[in-house]
Amino acid sequence: MVIHKEKISKKIIFIVIVSGLILNFAGAFYTRVLNQKEMEARFRSDAAAWSGYIKETVTTHLTIVSDIQSFYHASEKVSRHEFKTFVQKNLKKYKSIQALEWVPKVSHLDRHAYEHQAVKDGFINFRITERKQQGAMIPAFHREFYYPVYYVEPLVGNEAALGYDLSSNLRRKTALEKSCETATQVATSKIILVQEKEKQNGFLVFAPVYEKNKDLSTVENRRKYLTGFALGVFRIGDLVKHSLGLFENRLTDFDLYLTDISESTNPEELLFFSASGNDPKNFNALMGDRMVFQDRINIGSRYWAVTIVPTRTYRTGGMNIFPFLVIFIALIISFLLVKYFLASFRQIEHEQQFRNMSEKYLEGIYQCGADGTIRYINRAFANLFELSKEEIYAVGNDWSQFLPKSSWSEMNNYFKQLRSGKVVSGELRFKRKEGKAFLSYFTGVPYMNNGNIEFISGMVSDISEKRKTEEELKQRLNELEEFHRLTVGREIKMIEMKKEINEMKTKLENQKYE
């Protein structure tokens, strides 16, 4: 069954295009998946580093409060100057600390004495105070016990906190009582600090200090022998920024959410720290994202959840162009393959047209490679040498079988010129199957492609009879010319003789009359 060549061409091109597209997108998809996994792994590594630094910073800050607690336990009495000297080193080292404080337990009976001592220390307007609802500071109302901020470092920037009774605020009082009763560090939930001017959320960490050598095995005794609290005051935003100082140039890569999950029924958001400007109200919607990192921090008997989400900057910055490069390269390859097939089909079509036409010629038509290997001959070429096409194709590039030895050198010279890109033509002797030589007119035309010879086409025509006819014609012309010469010469001789006779007659006549 013969299938039309054009249909075959279209089918092959269609298959190449479809296969190329399928392979393109399959490869791109696979590469994209690998790229996504690589990005997710890199994100988790980066996010874990961020979370690790926050944990480390929180732990360091809690340790600072514990150090103040230990300092009081090891001392009989700590003066204001001694307190300042002790905390100065950490204040200089950690800029994220808002304040380090000593909060004594002051009974109502001792209130005046504490206020008087603070005045003697140089704080003329010192009073134990509390905050009105409108925000103004007023003397604290009567209570059995007060927990004022008595020592505070640094003083500059924290003046408003000095003398403030922490038990006047419910959140602070709850943390104080829990710390006292459990003899552990306790952090508050988020609060607005008394000294805060930027409306940044903060938190306090209390560490209880008791009388020495007392039985603290019961809650009642811990309440009884409590002398005060070491207190660390921290601003959440500053703490996070300090934690991520090493990543200052990458803060736009992630959105960071800190939430207080100590109360499972009412998780409270502590901090929204985002350079991308995402709305913290969308926090819950982010949980559906595959690239979300979550961790937990234990901070003074409370628990913070750290949630880190990559921003668009991180996603696009980490996007690998390799999948797109794969598609681009594959499309180019598909295009080149289609172009190659089209060119091949056109060449095949041209060759077929050439062969169809060549079969109509009486002259021998051939096509061979640059090395002379015969690729195609027409029927006339085979008849010229009295051989079958198969016998001629079997010859390969050994044209000497068609030539007498006297023509080998000339044929080699022809092919040398053809390989250099020149067109050749001229008379050349060939021989037939039985060895009989005949004269032919040989032509060769090299077909060049990008500077290289793709193939050579030419013609071999038998001019023996023509040459014989030409010789015969030449001989006849010579004979005719000789005959003409003889005939014309005799006639001229007779004319000359007749002229001479006439001249002699005239001469005689003239002599007669003299």
C-alpha positions as CSV (number, residue, x, y, z in Angstrom):
1,M,0.0,0.0,0.0
2,V,1.5,3.3,-1.0
3,I,1.0,6.2,1.3
4,H,1.2,9.7,-0.1
5,K,4.5,11.3,0.9
6,E,2.9,14.6,1.9
7,K,0.7,12.8,4.4
8,I,3.7,11.0,5.9
9,S,5.5,14.3,6.2
10,K,2.7,15.9,8.0
11,K,2.2,12.9,10.3
12,I,5.9,12.9,11.2
13,I,6.0,16.7,11.9
14,F,2.8,16.4,14.0
15,I,4.3,13.6,16.0
16,V,7.6,15.5,16.5
17,I,5.7,18.7,17.7
18,V,3.4,16.8,20.0
19,S,6.1,14.6,21.4
20,G,8.4,17.6,21.9
21,L,5.7,19.6,23.7
22,I,4.8,16.6,25.9
23,L,8.5,16.1,26.8
24,N,8.9,19.8,27.3
25,F,6.1,20.2,29.8
26,A,6.9,16.9,31.5
27,G,10.5,17.9,32.0
28,A,9.5,21.4,33.1
29,F,7.0,20.0,35.5
30,Y,9.4,17.5,37.0
31,T,12.1,20.2,37.3
32,R,9.5,22.6,38.8
33,V,8.6,20.0,41.4
34,L,12.3,19.5,42.3
35,N,12.8,23.2,42.4
36,Q,9.8,23.6,44.7
37,K,11.1,20.9,47.0
38,E,14.5,22.5,47.0
39,M,12.9,25.9,47.9
40,E,10.8,24.3,50.6
41,A,13.9,22.6,52.1
42,R,15.9,25.9,51.9
43,F,12.9,27.8,53.5
44,R,12.6,25.4,56.4
45,S,16.4,25.6,57.0
46,D,16.2,29.5,56.9
47,A,13.1,29.6,59.1
48,A,14.6,27.2,61.6
49,A,17.6,29.4,61.8
50,W,15.4,32.5,62.5
51,S,13.4,30.6,65.1
52,G,16.6,29.3,66.7
53,Y,18.0,32.8,67.1
54,I,14.7,34.1,68.7
55,K,14.8,31.1,71.1
56,E,18.4,31.8,71.9
57,T,17.7,35.5,72.5
58,V,14.7,34.8,74.8
59,T,16.8,32.3,76.8
60,T,19.6,34.8,77.2
61,H,17.1,37.4,78.5
62,L,15.6,35.0,80.9
63,T,19.0,34.1,82.2
64,I,19.8,37.8,82.9
65,V,16.7,37.9,85.2
66,S,17.9,34.7,86.9
67,D,21.3,36.3,87.4
68,I,19.7,39.2,89.3
69,Q,17.7,36.8,91.3
70,S,20.8,34.9,92.3
71,F,22.6,38.1,93.1
72,Y,20.0,39.0,95.7
73,H,20.0,35.5,97.2
74,A,23.8,35.8,97.6
75,S,23.7,39.3,99.2
76,E,22.6,40.5,102.6
77,K,21.5,43.8,101.1
78,V,21.8,45.3,97.6
79,S,22.1,49.1,97.4
80,R,20.9,51.1,94.5
81,H,24.5,51.6,93.3
82,E,25.4,47.9,93.6
83,F,22.3,47.1,91.6
84,K,23.3,49.5,88.9
85,T,26.9,48.2,88.8
86,F,25.7,44.6,88.5
87,V,23.3,45.1,85.6
88,Q,25.3,47.6,83.6
89,K,27.2,45.0,81.6
90,N,24.1,43.3,80.2
91,L,22.4,46.6,79.5
92,K,25.4,47.6,77.3
93,K,25.5,44.3,75.6
94,Y,21.8,43.8,74.9
95,K,20.0,46.8,73.4
96,S,16.7,44.9,73.3
97,I,16.4,45.2,77.1
98,Q,14.0,48.0,78.0
99,A,14.9,47.9,81.7
100,L,16.2,45.7,84.6
101,E,14.5,46.3,87.9
102,W,14.2,45.4,91.5
103,V,10.7,45.2,92.9
104,P,10.5,44.9,96.7
105,K,7.5,43.6,98.6
106,V,6.4,46.7,100.7
107,S,3.8,46.5,103.4
108,H,1.5,49.4,104.0
109,L,3.3,50.1,107.3
110,D,6.7,50.3,105.4
111,R,5.4,52.5,102.5
112,H,6.5,55.8,104.0
113,A,9.9,54.5,104.9
114,Y,10.6,53.2,101.3
115,E,9.4,56.5,99.8
116,H,11.6,58.5,102.3
117,Q,14.7,56.4,101.5
118,A,14.1,56.9,97.7
119,V,14.0,60.7,98.3
120,K,17.3,60.4,100.3
121,D,18.7,58.5,97.2
122,G,18.0,61.6,95.2
123,F,14.5,61.0,93.8
124,I,12.8,64.0,95.3
125,N,9.4,63.3,93.9
126,F,9.4,59.6,94.5
127,R,6.0,58.1,95.4
128,I,4.5,54.7,95.1
129,T,2.0,55.2,92.3
130,E,-0.5,53.6,90.0
131,R,-2.1,54.6,86.7
132,K,-5.5,56.1,86.4
133,Q,-7.8,54.9,83.5
134,Q,-7.0,58.1,81.6
135,G,-3.3,57.3,81.8
136,A,-2.1,59.8,84.5
137,M,0.0,58.6,87.4
138,I,-1.4,59.1,90.9
139,P,-0.4,57.9,94.4
140,A,-1.3,54.3,94.9
141,F,-4.5,53.5,96.8
142,H,-4.2,51.8,100.2
143,R,-3.2,48.1,100.0
144,E,-1.8,45.6,102.4
145,F,1.3,45.1,100.1
146,Y,2.8,47.1,97.3
147,Y,5.2,46.0,94.6
148,P,6.8,49.2,93.4
149,V,9.6,49.5,90.9
150,Y,12.3,50.6,93.3
151,Y,15.5,50.2,91.3
152,V,15.4,50.6,87.6
153,E,18.3,50.7,85.1
154,P,18.8,52.5,82.8
155,L,16.9,55.3,84.5
156,V,16.9,57.5,81.4
157,G,13.8,56.6,79.4
158,N,12.2,54.6,82.3
159,E,11.5,57.5,84.7
160,A,7.7,56.9,84.4
161,A,8.1,53.4,85.7
162,L,10.0,54.4,88.9
163,G,7.6,53.9,91.9
164,Y,4.9,52.3,89.9
165,D,3.0,49.6,91.9
166,L,2.9,46.5,89.6
167,S,0.1,45.0,91.7
168,S,-2.2,47.8,90.7
169,N,-2.5,46.2,87.2
170,L,-4.4,42.9,87.0
171,R,-2.1,41.2,84.5
172,R,1.1,42.2,86.4
173,K,-0.5,41.2,89.7
174,T,-1.5,37.8,88.3
175,A,2.1,37.1,87.1
176,L,3.5,38.3,90.5
177,E,1.3,36.0,92.4
178,K,2.1,33.0,90.2
179,S,5.8,33.6,90.3
180,C,5.7,33.8,94.1
181,E,3.6,30.7,94.6
182,T,5.5,28.5,92.1
183,A,9.0,29.9,92.9
184,T,9.7,30.1,89.2
185,Q,10.1,32.7,86.5
186,V,6.8,33.9,85.2
187,A,6.2,36.1,82.1
188,T,3.2,38.3,81.6
189,S,1.1,38.3,78.5
190,K,1.5,41.2,76.2
191,I,1.2,44.6,77.9
192,I,1.7,48.3,77.0
193,L,4.6,49.4,79.2
194,V,4.3,52.4,81.5
195,Q,7.3,54.0,79.9
196,E,6.3,53.0,76.3
197,K,6.2,55.9,73.8
198,E,6.0,54.0,70.5
199,K,2.9,51.8,71.4
200,Q,5.0,48.7,71.1
201,N,4.0,45.6,72.9
202,G,6.1,44.5,75.8
203,F,6.3,41.8,78.4
204,L,7.7,41.4,81.9
205,V,9.6,38.5,83.4
206,F,9.5,38.1,87.2
207,A,11.9,36.0,89.3
208,P,11.0,35.7,93.0
209,V,13.5,36.5,95.8
210,Y,12.9,35.0,99.3
211,E,14.4,35.3,102.7
212,K,17.4,33.2,103.2
213,N,17.3,29.8,104.9
214,K,13.5,29.5,105.0
215,D,11.3,26.6,104.3
216,L,9.7,27.3,100.9
217,S,8.1,23.9,100.5
218,T,4.5,25.3,100.8
219,V,2.7,28.1,99.0
220,E,1.9,29.7,102.3
221,N,5.6,29.9,103.3
222,R,6.6,31.2,99.9
223,R,4.0,34.1,100.2
224,K,5.2,34.7,103.8
225,Y,9.0,34.8,103.1
226,L,8.8,36.7,99.8
227,T,11.0,39.8,99.8
228,G,10.6,40.9,96.2
229,F,11.2,40.2,92.5
230,A,14.0,40.6,90.0
231,L,12.3,42.0,87.0
232,G,13.2,42.1,83.3
233,V,11.3,44.5,81.0
234,F,11.5,43.7,77.3
235,R,9.9,45.1,74.2
236,I,8.9,42.3,71.8
237,G,9.8,44.1,68.6
238,D,13.2,45.0,69.8
239,L,13.8,41.5,71.0
240,V,12.9,40.1,67.6
241,K,15.0,42.6,65.8
242,H,18.0,41.8,68.0
243,S,17.5,38.1,67.4
244,L,17.5,38.6,63.6
245,G,20.3,41.1,63.5
246,L,22.4,38.7,61.4
247,F,19.5,38.6,58.9
248,E,19.2,42.4,58.6
249,N,19.4,42.2,54.8
250,R,16.8,39.5,54.5
251,L,14.0,40.8,56.6
252,T,11.8,41.2,53.5
253,D,12.1,37.4,52.9
254,F,9.7,36.3,55.7
255,D,6.6,37.3,57.6
256,L,7.0,36.5,61.3
257,Y,4.1,35.9,63.6
258,L,4.5,35.5,67.4
259,T,1.4,34.4,69.2
260,D,0.8,33.6,72.9
261,I,-0.7,30.2,73.0
262,S,-0.5,29.8,76.8
263,E,-4.3,29.9,76.9
264,S,-5.5,27.4,74.3
265,T,-9.1,28.7,74.4
266,N,-7.9,32.3,73.6
267,P,-4.6,32.5,71.8
268,E,-3.4,36.0,71.9
269,E,-1.3,37.6,69.2
270,L,1.9,39.1,70.6
271,L,3.6,40.4,67.6
272,F,3.1,40.9,63.9
273,F,6.5,41.6,62.4
274,S,6.2,41.8,58.6
275,A,8.2,43.7,56.1
276,S,5.9,42.8,53.3
277,G,2.9,44.5,54.8
278,N,0.6,41.5,55.0
279,D,-2.5,42.0,57.1
280,P,-2.2,40.0,60.4
281,K,-5.9,39.3,60.2
282,N,-5.0,36.8,57.4
283,F,-2.8,34.8,59.8
284,N,-5.2,31.8,60.0
285,A,-5.5,31.7,56.2
286,L,-1.8,31.2,55.9
287,M,-2.0,27.9,57.7
288,G,-3.1,26.3,54.4
289,D,0.1,27.3,52.8
290,R,2.6,24.4,52.3
291,M,5.5,26.6,53.1
292,V,4.8,27.5,56.7
293,F,7.2,26.9,59.5
294,Q,6.0,26.7,63.1
295,D,7.9,26.4,66.4
296,R,7.2,26.9,70.1
297,I,9.1,28.8,72.8
298,N,8.8,28.4,76.5
299,I,9.1,31.8,78.1
300,G,8.6,32.2,81.8
301,S,5.8,29.5,82.1
302,R,4.1,30.8,79.0
303,Y,4.3,29.5,75.5
304,W,4.8,31.5,72.3
305,A,4.2,30.1,68.9
306,V,6.6,31.2,66.2
307,T,5.1,31.1,62.7
308,I,7.2,32.0,59.7
309,V,5.8,32.4,56.2
310,P,7.9,33.2,53.1
311,T,7.0,36.5,51.3
312,R,6.6,37.0,47.6
313,T,10.2,38.4,47.6
314,Y,11.6,35.1,48.9
315,R,9.5,33.0,46.6
316,T,10.4,34.9,43.5
317,G,14.0,35.4,44.6
318,G,14.3,31.6,45.2
319,M,12.6,30.8,41.9
320,N,14.9,28.7,39.7
321,I,14.7,29.7,36.0
322,F,15.9,26.2,35.1
323,P,12.3,24.9,34.3
324,F,11.7,27.8,32.0
325,L,15.1,27.3,30.5
326,V,14.3,23.6,29.9
327,I,11.0,24.6,28.1
328,F,12.8,27.3,26.1
329,I,15.6,24.9,25.0
330,A,13.2,22.1,24.3
331,L,11.1,24.3,22.2
332,I,14.1,25.4,20.2
333,I,15.1,21.8,19.8
334,S,11.6,20.9,18.6
335,F,11.7,23.9,16.2
336,L,15.0,22.8,14.8
337,L,13.8,19.2,14.5
338,V,10.7,20.3,12.6
339,K,12.9,22.6,10.5
340,Y,15.3,19.7,9.8
341,F,12.4,17.3,8.9
342,L,10.9,20.0,6.6
343,A,14.3,20.6,4.9
344,S,14.8,16.8,4.6
345,F,11.3,16.4,3.1
346,R,11.9,19.2,0.7
347,Q,15.3,17.7,-0.2
348,I,13.7,14.3,-0.7
349,E,11.0,15.9,-2.8
350,H,13.5,17.8,-4.9
351,E,15.5,14.6,-5.3
352,Q,12.5,12.7,-6.3
353,Q,11.5,15.4,-8.8
354,F,15.1,15.3,-10.1
355,R,15.0,11.6,-10.5
356,N,11.6,11.5,-12.2
357,M,12.8,14.1,-14.7
358,S,16.2,12.4,-15.2
359,E,14.5,9.2,-16.3
360,K,13.2,11.1,-19.3
361,Y,16.7,12.1,-20.5
362,L,18.6,10.2,-23.1
363,E,21.8,11.2,-21.5
364,G,23.2,9.5,-18.5
365,I,22.5,11.3,-15.3
366,Y,24.3,10.6,-12.0
367,Q,24.5,11.9,-8.4
368,C,27.4,11.0,-6.1
369,G,29.0,12.1,-2.9
370,A,32.1,14.3,-2.6
371,D,34.2,11.2,-2.4
372,G,32.6,10.0,-5.7
373,T,30.3,7.3,-4.2
374,I,27.4,6.9,-6.6
375,R,24.1,7.6,-4.9
376,Y,21.8,7.7,-8.0
377,I,21.9,7.0,-11.7
378,N,19.1,7.1,-14.3
379,R,18.3,4.3,-16.7
380,A,20.2,6.0,-19.5
381,F,23.4,6.0,-17.4
382,A,23.1,2.2,-16.8
383,N,22.4,1.6,-20.5
384,L,25.4,3.7,-21.5
385,F,27.7,1.2,-19.7
386,E,25.6,-1.8,-20.6
387,L,25.2,-2.5,-16.8
388,S,22.3,-2.8,-14.4
389,K,21.7,-0.1,-11.8
390,E,22.6,-2.6,-9.1
391,E,25.9,-3.4,-10.7
392,I,26.8,0.3,-10.9
393,Y,25.7,1.0,-7.3
394,A,28.0,-1.8,-6.2
395,V,30.9,0.1,-7.7
396,G,30.7,2.7,-4.9
397,N,33.3,5.4,-5.6
398,D,35.6,3.4,-7.9
399,W,35.0,5.2,-11.2
400,S,38.1,3.5,-12.6
401,Q,35.9,0.5,-13.6
402,F,34.2,2.8,-16.1
403,L,37.4,4.2,-17.5
404,P,40.3,3.0,-19.6
405,K,43.7,3.6,-17.8
406,S,44.4,6.5,-20.1
407,S,41.5,8.5,-18.5
408,W,42.2,7.8,-14.8
409,S,44.4,10.8,-14.3
410,E,42.0,13.1,-16.1
411,M,39.0,11.8,-14.1
412,N,41.0,12.3,-10.8
413,N,41.7,15.8,-11.8
414,Y,38.0,16.4,-12.5
415,F,37.0,15.2,-9.0
416,K,39.8,17.3,-7.5
417,Q,38.3,20.4,-9.1
418,L,34.7,19.3,-8.1
419,R,35.7,18.9,-4.4
420,S,37.1,22.4,-4.5
421,G,33.7,23.7,-5.6
422,K,34.4,24.2,-9.3
423,V,32.1,23.1,-12.1
424,V,33.8,20.9,-14.6
425,S,33.1,19.7,-18.2
426,G,35.0,18.2,-21.0
427,E,35.5,15.2,-23.3
428,L,36.5,12.0,-21.6
429,R,36.9,8.4,-22.7
430,F,34.8,5.8,-20.9
431,K,34.5,2.0,-21.5
432,R,31.6,-0.3,-21.6
433,K,31.1,-3.6,-19.8
434,E,33.1,-5.5,-22.4
435,G,35.9,-3.0,-22.3
436,K,35.0,-1.2,-25.5
437,A,36.0,2.5,-25.2
438,F,33.7,5.3,-26.2
439,L,34.1,9.1,-26.2
440,S,31.8,11.0,-23.9
441,Y,31.1,14.5,-22.8
442,F,31.3,14.6,-19.0
443,T,29.9,17.4,-16.7
444,G,29.9,17.7,-12.9
445,V,28.3,20.4,-10.7
446,P,29.0,20.4,-6.9
447,Y,26.0,21.3,-4.6
448,M,27.3,23.3,-1.7
449,N,25.6,23.7,1.7
450,N,27.2,26.0,4.3
451,G,30.5,25.8,2.6
452,N,30.5,22.0,2.3
453,I,29.8,19.8,-0.7
454,E,26.5,17.9,-0.1
455,F,26.5,16.0,-3.4
456,I,27.7,16.2,-7.0
457,S,25.4,16.0,-10.0
458,G,26.3,15.6,-13.6
459,M,25.8,14.1,-17.0
460,V,27.6,11.6,-19.2
461,S,26.7,11.5,-22.9
462,D,28.1,9.3,-25.6
463,I,29.4,11.5,-28.4
464,S,31.2,8.7,-30.3
465,E,28.6,8.8,-33.2
466,K,28.5,12.5,-33.1
467,R,32.3,12.6,-33.4
468,K,32.2,10.1,-36.2
469,T,29.5,12.1,-38.0
470,E,31.6,15.2,-37.6
471,E,34.6,13.5,-39.1
472,E,32.6,12.3,-42.0
473,L,31.2,15.7,-42.5
474,K,34.6,17.2,-42.3
475,Q,35.9,14.8,-45.0
476,R,33.0,15.6,-47.3
477,L,33.7,19.3,-46.8
478,N,37.3,18.8,-47.7
479,E,36.5,16.9,-50.8
480,L,34.0,19.6,-51.8
481,E,36.5,22.3,-51.2
482,E,39.0,20.4,-53.4
483,F,36.5,19.9,-56.1
484,H,35.5,23.5,-55.9
485,R,39.1,24.6,-56.0
486,L,39.8,22.5,-59.1
487,T,36.6,23.5,-60.9
488,V,36.9,27.2,-60.2
489,G,40.6,27.2,-61.1
490,R,40.0,25.6,-64.6
491,E,37.4,28.1,-65.4
492,I,39.6,31.0,-64.4
493,K,42.4,29.6,-66.6
494,M,40.1,29.4,-69.6
495,I,39.0,33.0,-69.0
496,E,42.6,34.1,-68.9
497,M,43.4,32.2,-72.1
498,K,40.5,33.7,-73.9
499,K,41.5,37.1,-72.7
500,E,45.0,36.5,-74.0
501,I,43.7,35.3,-77.4
502,N,41.6,38.4,-77.7
503,E,44.5,40.6,-76.9
504,M,46.6,38.8,-79.5
505,K,43.8,39.3,-82.1
506,T,43.7,43.0,-81.4
507,K,47.4,43.2,-81.6
508,L,47.4,41.4,-85.0
509,E,44.6,43.7,-86.3
510,N,46.6,46.7,-85.4
511,Q,49.7,45.4,-87.0
512,K,47.7,44.7,-90.2
513,Y,46.6,48.3,-90.7
514,E,50.1,49.7,-90.1
